[in-house]
């Protein structure tokens, strides 16, 4: 998105053309042109071109005679003023445009649709919203089915705010309360806001975000009780999928440019100065509440639909030697995102100077306000939350996944050893192991945690880890385990019923097909949930196009490997019957899908993930050739559960050694059980 601080004639020509084509009547065109003439006469990077008495007013009244005569001196002054109005953005912003191959003086983006021609104040008139809500159709269609749930959630939040002093939701004109995770704004809307602001005489290229809020946001939302995001989407609030973490001391133009450069059209963002209502101090405090664990920021990051947190560092804090994480709010957002398993994405300006600086040695010195001023309410709340910080959930969740997979894998084999070697005993052992594993996983994530720790040390470790890219992938959650288990085992039991009642196989033969179907169902679940495999492949993308490409790559690898395995087995043993064909193809399908992980780890330059995946691939390939059943697949699940623990960056070397030892013992024990059964 190019900066639009270019030539006035380009802007004026494009604007008149768009208004003439979009206006419904001659009167609308006349009033629009009149308004634009006024904007042209006052447009500059610093303020009005001349005195107020010399400017044409909104009603189109004639200019004073002295100026209308167009004397020579006045004409020269007008030329000088016009040259001032044509001044480009500051050099550092021009370099940013040039590096992206964009012309800072081009206004082609502004003529794309009529909404791009609206003034800043016109954007907040309800009849203009329809032309300015583009690229949010899927989000609105999805939200239309949850409006009643949103209203119920908002009503409960409002009741808690009155009773307990927690975060207060915003309220629509019809009285509906809207919780924070519905205070989203689309990328398209941010783009239009940015363009409209640049056409406004109040805009300055050296304006900070804080000054932008004072000049633009507060006047536009005063007395409404709603932030910009909700004001623009009152008819159907947007559910947030992207959290944006930044500081208010940065240049406003740089922030908008960085945001537009690093987001996709389908993403719905929570940007604090647009989402929160910027009212009086008491009104702002009411939105935050008295408990940061239930503040708007925390609600958004813990929402199931929030896909990532975009971190936007800035040059201002880098130049001062402080870095982004000298801001305590940014530190807290980092902690909440890491605990929630949200990918922390720092695509640009991710140097140590931008993030940590050289003055701020620890988050203990981070501030919410200016250094030297008394601690404000926000800082008091954050420091209280840090000092009573809940235990780290990342390691406990990883251990929970490991325990769940171990129980799910060992339970069927142990059941057959104790009760008897029967396919029905084995099938009963599967859900028993899953339920036992889920119970132990829940117990671990709730109970097995350190009782005391230094919250600031945790924050410092998280900040340094984020700077190194440790938290750039989505964490696999217990809810993901449940959804995957339900999907793959439903597929397995459906195939059992298909074989029994459609193909008329015996119950024993039909039950044997459960694991064959699971072998095929697991990759299918992986195709649709690429980002959820982040702990094992080290890959994450917010782009829908890239998700489809990755899913297509995995599908091709699986299909090719399945066909190759069938061809090899046919050459070795002759034509395969129906049952052997499914087993053979499913085996190749599964291994091909897993092998595709290596390409993704390689593309993301995650060498640890790549090395561990190659080792696992070699182990399960050897098990598959050594034992012809489905033992290789269960070994894979076991190894993945343990690897989910090993790849966590928080472990010490001693802890990693213990985990690796457990991995060896688990593999040997399971192979002994599996080969003994064989």
C-alpha positions as CSV (number, residue, x, y, z in Angstrom):
1,X,0.0,0.0,0.0
2,X,1.7,3.2,-1.2
3,X,1.8,6.3,0.9
4,X,-0.7,8.8,-0.5
5,X,1.1,12.1,0.4
6,X,1.9,12.8,-3.3
7,X,0.9,15.4,-5.7
8,X,-2.2,17.4,-5.1
9,X,-3.2,17.4,-8.7
10,X,-3.1,13.6,-8.9
11,X,-5.3,13.3,-5.8
12,X,-7.7,16.0,-7.0
13,X,-8.1,14.5,-10.4
14,X,-8.6,10.9,-9.2
15,X,-11.0,12.1,-6.5
16,X,-13.2,14.1,-8.8
17,X,-13.3,11.3,-11.3
18,X,-14.4,8.8,-8.7
19,X,-17.0,11.1,-7.2
20,X,-18.4,11.9,-10.6
21,X,-18.8,8.2,-11.4
22,X,-20.1,7.1,-8.0
23,X,-22.5,9.9,-7.1
24,X,-26.1,9.2,-7.5
25,X,-27.3,12.7,-8.4
26,X,-26.1,16.1,-9.6
27,X,-26.5,17.6,-6.2
28,X,-24.4,14.9,-4.6
29,X,-21.6,15.6,-7.2
30,X,-21.9,19.3,-6.5
31,X,-21.6,19.0,-2.8
32,X,-18.8,16.4,-3.0
33,X,-16.8,18.6,-5.4
34,X,-17.3,21.6,-3.1
35,X,-16.1,19.6,-0.2
36,X,-13.1,18.4,-2.1
37,X,-12.2,21.9,-3.3
38,X,-12.2,22.9,0.4
39,X,-10.0,19.9,1.2
40,X,-7.6,20.8,-1.7
41,X,-7.3,24.4,-0.5
42,X,-6.4,23.3,3.0
43,X,-4.4,20.2,2.2
44,X,-0.8,20.1,3.4
45,X,1.5,18.1,5.5
46,X,1.4,20.6,8.3
47,X,-1.9,22.4,8.2
48,X,-4.0,24.9,6.2
49,X,-2.5,26.6,3.2
50,X,-3.6,30.1,4.2
51,X,-5.6,32.0,6.7
52,X,-9.1,30.9,7.6
53,X,-10.7,34.0,6.1
54,X,-9.0,33.3,2.7
55,X,-10.3,29.8,2.4
56,X,-13.5,28.7,0.6
57,X,-16.0,27.4,3.1
58,X,-18.1,24.2,3.1
59,X,-21.1,26.0,1.6
60,X,-19.2,27.0,-1.5
61,X,-19.3,30.8,-0.8
62,X,-17.1,32.9,-3.0
63,X,-13.6,33.8,-1.9
64,X,-12.8,37.3,-0.8
65,X,-12.4,39.8,-3.6
66,X,-8.7,40.4,-2.9
67,X,-8.0,36.8,-3.6
68,X,-10.6,36.4,-6.4
69,X,-9.0,39.1,-8.4
70,X,-5.9,36.8,-8.7
71,X,-3.3,39.6,-8.3
72,X,0.3,38.8,-9.1
73,X,1.5,38.7,-5.5
74,X,-1.4,36.5,-4.5
75,X,-0.7,34.1,-7.4
76,X,2.9,33.8,-6.4
77,X,1.9,33.1,-2.8
78,X,-0.6,30.4,-4.0
79,X,2.2,28.8,-6.0
80,X,4.4,28.7,-3.0
81,X,1.6,27.3,-0.9
82,X,0.8,24.6,-3.5
83,X,4.5,23.6,-3.6
84,X,4.3,23.3,0.2
85,X,1.3,21.1,-0.1
86,X,3.1,18.9,-2.6
87,X,5.9,18.1,-0.2
88,X,6.5,14.4,0.0
89,X,6.6,12.2,3.1
90,X,9.7,12.4,5.3
91,X,12.9,10.7,3.9
92,X,12.6,7.6,6.1
93,X,9.1,7.0,4.9
94,X,10.0,7.6,1.3
95,X,12.8,5.0,1.6
96,X,10.3,2.5,2.9
97,X,8.1,3.1,-0.1
98,X,11.0,3.0,-2.5
99,X,12.3,-0.3,-1.0
100,X,8.9,-1.8,-1.7
101,X,8.9,-0.7,-5.3
102,X,6.0,1.7,-4.8
103,X,5.6,5.3,-5.9
104,X,4.8,7.6,-2.9
105,X,3.1,10.1,-5.1
106,X,0.7,7.6,-6.8
107,X,-2.9,7.7,-5.8
108,X,-4.1,4.9,-7.9
109,X,-5.2,3.0,-4.8
110,X,-7.6,5.9,-3.9
111,X,-9.7,5.5,-7.0
112,X,-10.3,1.8,-6.5
113,X,-13.7,2.3,-5.0
114,X,-16.0,5.1,-3.8
115,X,-15.2,4.4,-0.1
116,X,-11.6,5.4,-0.8
117,X,-12.8,8.9,-1.7
118,X,-14.6,9.6,1.6
119,X,-13.2,12.0,4.1
120,X,-12.3,10.9,7.6
121,X,-15.5,12.2,9.1
122,X,-17.7,10.7,6.3
123,X,-16.4,7.3,7.2
124,X,-18.3,7.4,10.5
125,X,-21.7,8.2,8.8
126,X,-23.7,5.0,8.8
127,X,-24.9,5.3,5.2
128,X,-21.3,5.2,4.0
129,X,-20.5,2.0,5.9
130,X,-21.8,-0.4,3.2
131,X,-19.3,0.7,0.7
132,X,-16.4,0.5,3.1
133,X,-17.0,-3.0,4.6
134,X,-15.2,-4.9,1.8
135,X,-13.3,-8.2,2.2
136,X,-15.1,-9.2,5.4
137,X,-17.9,-11.2,3.8
138,X,-16.8,-14.7,5.1
139,X,-16.3,-13.3,8.6
140,X,-19.8,-11.7,8.6
141,X,-21.4,-14.9,7.3
142,X,-19.7,-16.8,10.0
143,X,-20.7,-14.2,12.6
144,X,-24.3,-14.1,11.6
145,X,-24.8,-17.5,13.1
146,X,-23.3,-16.4,16.4
147,X,-24.9,-13.0,17.1
148,X,-27.2,-14.3,19.8
149,X,-24.3,-16.0,21.4
150,X,-22.3,-12.8,21.2
151,X,-25.2,-10.9,22.9
152,X,-25.5,-13.5,25.7
153,X,-21.8,-13.4,26.3
154,X,-21.8,-9.6,26.3
155,X,-24.7,-9.5,28.8
156,X,-22.9,-11.8,31.1
157,X,-19.7,-9.7,30.8
158,X,-21.7,-6.5,31.6
159,X,-23.2,-8.2,34.7
160,X,-19.8,-9.3,35.9
161,X,-18.4,-5.8,35.3
162,X,-21.1,-4.3,37.5
163,X,-20.8,-6.9,40.2
164,X,-17.0,-7.6,40.3
165,X,-15.4,-4.6,38.5
166,X,-14.1,-6.7,35.6
167,X,-13.7,-5.5,32.0
168,X,-16.8,-3.7,30.7
169,X,-18.0,-4.6,27.2
170,X,-18.9,-1.9,24.7
171,X,-22.5,-1.4,23.7
172,X,-24.3,-1.0,20.4
173,X,-26.9,1.6,19.8
174,X,-29.7,-1.0,20.3
175,X,-28.4,-1.8,23.7
176,X,-26.6,-5.0,22.8
177,X,-23.3,-5.6,24.8
178,X,-20.4,-6.7,22.7
179,X,-17.4,-8.5,24.3
180,X,-13.8,-7.6,23.4
181,X,-13.2,-10.5,21.0
182,X,-15.8,-8.9,18.7
183,X,-14.0,-5.6,18.5
184,X,-12.3,-6.5,15.2
185,X,-11.5,-4.4,12.1
186,X,-10.6,-5.7,8.7
187,X,-7.4,-5.0,6.8
188,X,-9.5,-3.3,4.1
189,X,-11.0,-0.9,6.7
190,X,-7.7,0.0,8.1
191,X,-6.4,0.8,4.7
192,X,-9.4,3.1,4.0
193,X,-8.9,4.8,7.4
194,X,-5.2,5.4,6.7
195,X,-6.0,6.9,3.2
196,X,-8.7,9.1,4.6
197,X,-6.5,10.3,7.4
198,X,-3.8,11.4,4.9
199,X,-6.4,13.4,3.0
200,X,-7.3,15.2,6.2
201,X,-5.6,18.6,7.0
202,X,-4.9,17.4,10.5
203,X,-2.6,14.7,9.2
204,X,1.2,15.1,9.8
205,X,3.9,12.7,8.7
206,X,5.7,13.0,12.0
207,X,2.6,12.2,14.0
208,X,2.8,9.5,16.6
209,X,0.1,7.0,17.3
210,X,-0.7,8.8,20.5
211,X,-1.1,12.1,18.6
212,X,-3.2,10.3,16.0
213,X,-5.6,9.2,18.7
214,X,-5.9,12.7,20.0
215,X,-6.4,14.3,16.6
216,X,-8.5,11.7,14.9
217,X,-9.9,8.9,17.1
218,X,-11.2,10.8,20.1
219,X,-13.2,13.4,18.1
220,X,-14.7,10.7,15.9
221,X,-15.9,8.4,18.8
222,X,-16.6,11.0,21.5
223,X,-19.7,10.2,23.5
224,X,-20.5,6.9,21.7
225,X,-18.9,4.5,24.2
226,X,-17.6,2.5,21.2
227,X,-14.2,2.3,19.6
228,X,-13.5,2.9,15.9
229,X,-13.7,-0.8,15.1
230,X,-17.2,-1.3,16.5
231,X,-18.4,2.0,15.2
232,X,-17.6,0.9,11.7
233,X,-19.2,-2.5,12.2
234,X,-22.2,-1.8,14.3
235,X,-24.5,-3.8,12.0
236,X,-22.4,-6.9,12.5
237,X,-19.3,-6.9,14.7
238,X,-16.3,-8.8,13.5
239,X,-14.7,-11.5,15.5
240,X,-11.0,-11.1,16.0
241,X,-8.5,-13.4,14.4
242,X,-5.3,-11.3,14.7
243,X,-3.9,-9.5,17.8
244,X,-1.6,-6.6,17.1
245,X,1.0,-5.7,19.7
246,X,2.7,-2.3,19.3
247,X,3.6,0.9,21.2
248,X,1.9,4.3,21.0
249,X,5.2,6.3,20.7
250,X,5.8,5.1,17.2
251,X,5.2,7.0,14.0
252,X,1.6,6.5,12.9
253,X,2.4,6.3,9.2
254,X,5.0,3.6,9.8
255,X,2.6,1.6,11.9
256,X,-0.1,1.6,9.3
257,X,2.4,0.7,6.6
258,X,3.9,-2.1,8.6
259,X,0.4,-3.5,9.5
260,X,-0.8,-3.4,5.9
261,X,2.4,-5.0,4.6
262,X,2.2,-8.0,7.0
263,X,-1.4,-8.9,7.1
264,X,-3.8,-10.7,4.7
265,X,-7.2,-9.5,3.5
266,X,-9.1,-12.2,5.4
267,X,-7.7,-11.3,8.8
268,X,-9.7,-9.4,11.4
269,X,-7.4,-7.4,13.7
270,X,-7.6,-6.1,17.2
271,X,-5.6,-2.9,17.3
272,X,-5.9,-1.4,20.7
273,X,-6.3,2.3,19.7
274,X,-9.0,1.4,17.2
275,X,-10.7,-1.3,19.2
276,X,-10.8,0.3,22.7
277,X,-13.1,3.3,23.2
278,X,-10.7,6.2,23.7
279,X,-12.8,8.2,26.2
280,X,-12.1,9.7,29.6
281,X,-9.6,8.0,31.9
282,X,-12.4,6.4,33.9
283,X,-14.1,5.1,30.8
284,X,-10.8,3.5,29.6
285,X,-10.2,2.0,33.0
286,X,-13.7,0.5,33.0
287,X,-12.9,-1.3,29.7
288,X,-9.7,-2.8,31.2
289,X,-11.4,-3.8,34.5
290,X,-9.5,-4.7,37.7
291,X,-8.2,-8.1,36.5
292,X,-5.8,-8.3,33.6
293,X,-6.5,-12.0,33.2
294,X,-10.0,-11.0,32.0
295,X,-9.0,-7.8,30.2
296,X,-9.9,-7.2,26.5
297,X,-6.4,-8.2,25.4
298,X,-6.5,-11.4,27.3
299,X,-10.0,-12.2,26.1
300,X,-8.8,-11.8,22.5
301,X,-5.6,-13.8,22.8
302,X,-7.4,-16.7,24.5
303,X,-10.2,-16.8,21.9
304,X,-10.4,-20.0,19.8
305,X,-10.5,-17.9,16.6
306,X,-7.4,-15.8,17.3
307,X,-4.7,-17.3,15.0
308,X,-1.6,-15.2,15.7
309,X,-0.2,-12.1,17.4
310,X,1.6,-9.7,15.0
311,X,4.3,-7.7,16.8
312,X,5.1,-4.3,15.2
313,X,8.4,-2.8,16.6
314,X,9.3,0.7,15.7
315,X,12.3,3.0,15.0
316,X,11.5,5.5,17.8
317,X,12.2,3.0,20.6
318,X,15.1,1.6,18.8
319,X,16.7,5.0,18.4
320,X,16.2,5.7,22.1
321,X,17.9,2.5,23.0
322,X,14.9,1.1,24.8
323,X,13.3,-1.4,22.4
324,X,9.7,-2.4,22.1
325,X,9.7,-4.5,25.3
326,X,10.6,-1.5,27.5
327,X,6.8,-1.1,27.3
328,X,5.2,-3.2,30.0
329,X,1.9,-3.7,28.0
330,X,3.9,-5.4,25.2
331,X,5.6,-7.6,27.7
332,X,2.2,-8.7,29.2
333,X,0.8,-9.4,25.7
334,X,3.8,-11.6,24.9
335,X,3.2,-13.6,28.1
336,X,-0.5,-14.1,27.4
337,X,0.1,-15.1,23.8
338,X,2.8,-17.6,24.7
339,X,0.6,-19.2,27.4
340,X,-2.3,-19.4,25.0
341,X,-0.1,-21.1,22.3
342,X,-0.7,-18.3,19.8
343,X,2.1,-17.8,17.3
344,X,4.1,-14.7,18.0
345,X,5.0,-13.2,14.6
346,X,7.7,-10.6,14.3
347,X,8.2,-10.4,10.5
348,X,10.1,-7.1,10.3
349,X,12.3,-5.0,12.6
350,X,13.1,-8.1,14.7
351,X,16.6,-7.2,15.7
352,X,17.7,-7.1,19.3
353,X,17.9,-3.3,19.1
354,X,14.2,-3.1,18.0
355,X,13.0,-5.6,20.6
356,X,15.2,-5.3,23.6
357,X,17.4,-2.2,23.1
358,X,20.5,-1.6,25.2
359,X,19.0,0.4,28.0
360,X,16.3,-2.0,29.3
361,X,18.1,-4.9,30.9
362,X,14.9,-6.6,32.1
363,X,11.1,-6.4,32.1
364,X,11.5,-5.2,35.7
365,X,12.5,-1.8,34.3
366,X,9.7,-1.7,31.7
367,X,7.1,1.0,32.0
368,X,3.6,1.8,30.9
369,X,4.1,5.6,31.0
370,X,7.0,8.0,30.7
371,X,10.1,7.2,32.7
372,X,10.3,9.5,35.8
373,X,6.5,9.8,36.1
374,X,4.6,8.0,38.9
375,X,3.3,4.5,38.2
376,X,-0.1,4.7,36.5
377,X,-3.0,2.3,37.0
378,X,-2.2,0.1,34.0
379,X,1.3,-0.5,35.3
380,X,0.1,-1.3,38.8
381,X,-2.3,-3.9,37.4
382,X,0.3,-5.5,35.2
383,X,2.9,-5.6,37.9
384,X,0.4,-7.2,40.3
385,X,-0.4,-9.8,37.6
386,X,3.3,-10.5,36.9
387,X,4.0,-11.0,40.6
388,X,1.1,-13.4,41.0
389,X,1.6,-14.8,37.6
390,X,-0.1,-18.1,36.9
391,X,2.2,-21.1,36.4
392,X,3.6,-21.6,32.9
393,X,1.3,-23.6,30.8
394,X,3.6,-24.4,27.8
395,X,5.6,-27.2,29.4
396,X,2.6,-28.7,31.2
397,X,0.6,-28.8,28.0
398,X,3.5,-30.5,26.2
399,X,3.7,-33.1,29.0
400,X,0.0,-33.6,28.8
401,X,0.2,-34.4,25.1
402,X,3.1,-36.8,25.8
403,X,1.1,-38.6,28.5
404,X,-2.0,-38.7,26.4
405,X,-0.3,-40.3,23.5
406,X,1.5,-42.8,25.7
407,X,-1.7,-43.9,27.4
408,X,-3.6,-44.1,24.1
409,X,-0.9,-46.2,22.5
410,X,-0.1,-48.6,25.4
411,X,-3.6,-49.2,26.6
412,X,-4.8,-51.6,23.8
413,X,-1.6,-53.7,24.0
414,X,-1.7,-53.8,27.8
415,X,-5.4,-54.8,27.7
416,X,-4.8,-57.7,25.3
417,X,-2.0,-58.9,27.6
418,X,-4.2,-58.8,30.7
419,X,-7.6,-59.9,29.4
420,X,-6.7,-61.9,26.3
421,X,-5.7,-61.6,22.7
422,X,-8.9,-60.5,21.0
423,X,-9.7,-57.8,18.5
424,X,-12.7,-56.7,20.7
425,X,-10.4,-56.4,23.7
426,X,-8.1,-54.3,21.6
427,X,-10.9,-52.0,20.4
428,X,-12.2,-51.5,24.0
429,X,-8.6,-50.6,25.0
430,X,-8.5,-47.8,22.5
431,X,-11.2,-45.5,24.1
432,X,-10.1,-46.5,27.6
433,X,-6.6,-45.4,26.8
434,X,-7.9,-42.1,25.3
435,X,-10.1,-41.3,28.3
436,X,-7.3,-42.2,30.8
437,X,-4.9,-40.0,28.8
438,X,-7.2,-37.1,28.7
439,X,-7.8,-37.3,32.4
440,X,-4.1,-37.4,33.2
441,X,-3.5,-34.6,30.7
442,X,-6.1,-32.5,32.5
443,X,-4.6,-33.3,35.8
444,X,-1.1,-32.3,34.6
445,X,-2.2,-29.0,33.2
446,X,-4.0,-28.1,36.4
447,X,-2.0,-29.6,39.1
448,X,1.6,-30.4,38.1
449,X,3.1,-26.9,38.0
450,X,5.7,-25.0,39.9
451,X,4.3,-23.3,43.0
452,X,6.7,-20.3,43.0
453,X,8.7,-18.5,40.4
454,X,9.9,-15.0,39.4
455,X,7.4,-13.6,37.0
456,X,9.9,-11.1,35.5
457,X,12.4,-13.8,34.8
458,X,9.7,-15.7,32.9
459,X,8.9,-12.5,30.9
460,X,12.6,-12.0,30.1
461,X,12.9,-15.6,28.9
462,X,9.8,-15.2,26.7
463,X,11.0,-12.0,25.2
464,X,14.4,-13.4,24.3
465,X,12.8,-16.6,23.0
466,X,10.4,-14.6,20.8
467,X,13.4,-12.6,19.4
468,X,15.0,-15.9,18.4
469,X,11.8,-17.2,16.8
470,X,10.9,-19.9,19.5
471,X,7.2,-19.0,19.5
472,X,6.5,-18.5,15.9
473,X,4.3,-21.6,15.5
474,X,0.9,-22.5,16.9
475,X,0.9,-24.8,19.9
476,X,-1.0,-28.1,19.8
477,X,-3.7,-27.9,22.4
478,X,-5.7,-30.5,24.4
479,X,-8.8,-29.4,22.4
480,X,-6.9,-30.3,19.2
481,X,-6.2,-33.7,20.6
482,X,-9.9,-34.2,21.3
483,X,-11.0,-33.0,17.8
484,X,-8.4,-35.2,16.1
485,X,-9.2,-38.2,18.2
486,X,-12.9,-37.9,17.5
487,X,-12.4,-37.4,13.8
488,X,-10.0,-40.3,13.1
489,X,-11.8,-42.8,15.4
490,X,-15.2,-41.9,13.9
491,X,-13.6,-42.6,10.5
492,X,-12.3,-45.9,11.8
493,X,-15.6,-47.0,13.3
494,X,-17.5,-45.9,10.2
495,X,-15.2,-48.1,8.1
496,X,-15.8,-51.0,10.4
497,X,-19.6,-50.6,10.0
498,X,-19.1,-50.2,6.2
499,X,-17.2,-53.5,6.0
500,X,-19.6,-55.3,8.2
501,X,-23.0,-54.2,6.7
502,X,-22.1,-53.2,3.1
503,X,-19.3,-55.5,2.2
504,X,-20.7,-58.3,4.5
505,X,-17.4,-59.1,6.1
506,X,-17.3,-60.9,9.5
507,X,-17.1,-58.8,12.7
508,X,-13.6,-59.9,13.2
509,X,-12.5,-58.9,9.7
510,X,-14.4,-55.7,9.9
511,X,-12.9,-54.7,13.2
512,X,-9.5,-55.3,11.9
513,X,-10.1,-52.4,9.4
514,X,-10.4,-49.8,12.2
515,X,-6.7,-49.0,12.3
516,X,-6.4,-49.1,8.5
517,X,-9.0,-46.4,8.3
518,X,-7.3,-44.4,11.1
519,X,-4.0,-44.6,9.1
520,X,-5.7,-42.8,6.3
521,X,-7.8,-40.4,8.4
522,X,-4.9,-38.9,10.3
523,X,-3.3,-37.3,7.2
524,X,-6.7,-36.1,6.1
525,X,-7.1,-34.3,9.4
526,X,-3.5,-32.9,8.9
527,X,-4.4,-31.5,5.4
528,X,-7.1,-29.4,6.9
529,X,-5.1,-28.3,10.0
530,X,-1.6,-27.5,8.7
531,X,-0.9,-24.8,11.4
532,X,-1.9,-27.2,14.2
533,X,1.1,-29.3,13.3
534,X,3.5,-26.5,14.3
535,X,5.1,-28.2,17.3
536,X,6.4,-30.9,15.0
537,X,7.1,-29.1,11.7
538,X,8.0,-25.6,12.9
539,X,5.8,-24.1,10.3
540,X,3.0,-21.5,10.4
541,X,1.3,-19.3,7.8
542,X,-1.6,-16.9,8.1
543,X,-2.1,-16.9,4.3
544,X,-5.0,-18.9,3.0
545,X,-3.3,-19.4,-0.3
546,X,-0.2,-20.9,1.4
547,X,-2.4,-23.1,3.5
548,X,-4.0,-24.5,0.3
549,X,-0.5,-24.9,-1.3
550,X,0.8,-26.8,1.7
551,X,-2.3,-29.0,1.9
552,X,-1.8,-29.8,-1.8
553,X,1.8,-30.6,-1.3
554,X,1.0,-33.0,1.5
555,X,-1.8,-34.6,-0.5
556,X,0.5,-35.1,-3.5
557,X,3.2,-36.7,-1.3
558,X,0.7,-39.0,0.3
559,X,-1.0,-40.1,-2.9
560,X,2.3,-40.7,-4.7
561,X,3.7,-42.6,-1.8
562,X,0.5,-44.7,-1.6
563,X,0.6,-45.6,-5.3
564,X,4.3,-46.4,-5.1
565,X,3.8,-48.7,-2.1
566,X,0.9,-50.5,-3.9
567,X,3.1,-51.0,-7.1
568,X,6.0,-52.4,-5.0
569,X,3.8,-54.8,-3.1
570,X,2.1,-55.9,-6.4
571,X,5.5,-56.7,-8.0
572,X,6.5,-58.7,-4.9
573,X,3.4,-60.6,-4.1
574,X,1.2,-60.4,-7.2
575,X,-2.2,-58.8,-7.4
576,X,-3.6,-57.6,-4.1
577,X,-7.1,-58.3,-2.8
578,X,-9.4,-55.5,-1.6
579,X,-8.3,-55.7,2.0
580,X,-4.5,-55.8,1.2
581,X,-4.9,-53.0,-1.2
582,X,-6.4,-50.7,1.5
583,X,-3.7,-51.7,3.9
584,X,-0.9,-51.2,1.5
585,X,-2.1,-47.9,0.1
586,X,-2.9,-46.6,3.6
587,X,0.6,-47.4,4.7
588,X,2.2,-45.5,1.9
589,X,-0.3,-42.7,2.2
590,X,0.6,-42.2,5.8
591,X,4.4,-42.3,5.3
592,X,4.2,-40.0,2.4
593,X,2.3,-37.5,4.5
594,X,4.8,-37.7,7.2
595,X,7.7,-37.3,4.8
596,X,6.2,-34.1,3.5
597,X,6.8,-32.6,6.9
598,X,10.5,-32.5,6.1
599,X,9.9,-30.1,3.2
600,X,7.9,-27.8,5.5
601,X,10.6,-27.8,8.2
602,X,13.2,-27.2,5.6
603,X,11.3,-24.2,4.1
604,X,10.9,-22.7,7.6
605,X,14.6,-23.4,8.4
606,X,13.7,-25.3,11.5
607,X,16.7,-27.6,11.7
608,X,15.8,-29.3,15.0
609,X,12.4,-30.2,13.8
610,X,13.8,-31.5,10.5
611,X,16.4,-33.7,12.3
612,X,13.8,-35.1,14.7
613,X,11.4,-35.9,11.9
614,X,14.0,-37.6,9.8
615,X,14.9,-39.8,12.8
616,X,11.3,-40.7,13.4
617,X,10.8,-41.4,9.7
618,X,13.7,-43.8,9.7
619,X,12.4,-45.6,12.9
620,X,8.9,-46.1,11.6
621,X,10.1,-47.2,8.2
622,X,12.3,-49.8,9.8
623,X,9.4,-51.0,12.0
624,X,7.1,-51.1,9.0
625,X,9.4,-53.4,7.1
626,X,10.2,-55.5,10.2
627,X,6.6,-56.0,11.2
628,X,3.9,-55.9,8.6
629,X,0.9,-54.7,10.7
630,X,0.1,-51.3,11.9
631,X,2.8,-51.2,14.6
632,X,4.7,-48.5,12.7
633,X,1.7,-46.1,12.9
634,X,1.3,-46.5,16.7
635,X,5.1,-46.0,17.1
636,X,4.7,-42.8,15.1
637,X,2.0,-41.5,17.4
638,X,4.1,-42.4,20.5
639,X,7.2,-40.6,19.1
640,X,5.3,-37.5,18.1
641,X,3.9,-37.2,21.6
642,X,7.4,-37.3,23.1
643,X,8.8,-35.0,20.4
644,X,6.1,-32.4,21.3
645,X,7.8,-32.2,24.7
646,X,11.4,-32.1,23.4
647,X,10.9,-29.3,20.9
648,X,9.7,-26.9,23.7
649,X,12.4,-24.2,24.1
650,X,11.9,-23.9,27.9
651,X,13.6,-27.1,29.0
652,X,17.0,-27.2,30.5
653,X,19.7,-29.6,29.2
654,X,19.1,-31.9,32.2
655,X,15.4,-32.0,31.7
656,X,15.9,-32.8,28.0
657,X,18.1,-35.7,28.9
658,X,15.4,-37.2,31.2
659,X,12.7,-36.7,28.5
660,X,15.0,-38.4,25.9
661,X,15.6,-41.3,28.3
662,X,11.8,-41.7,28.7
663,X,11.5,-41.7,25.0
664,X,13.9,-44.6,24.6
665,X,12.3,-46.6,27.4
666,X,8.8,-46.0,25.9
667,X,9.9,-47.1,22.4
668,X,11.6,-50.3,23.6
669,X,8.7,-51.2,25.9
670,X,6.1,-50.7,23.2
671,X,8.1,-52.6,20.6
672,X,8.5,-55.5,23.0
673,X,4.7,-55.5,23.6
674,X,3.9,-55.1,19.9
675,X,6.4,-57.7,18.6
676,X,5.4,-60.1,21.4
677,X,1.8,-59.9,20.2
678,X,2.9,-60.4,16.6
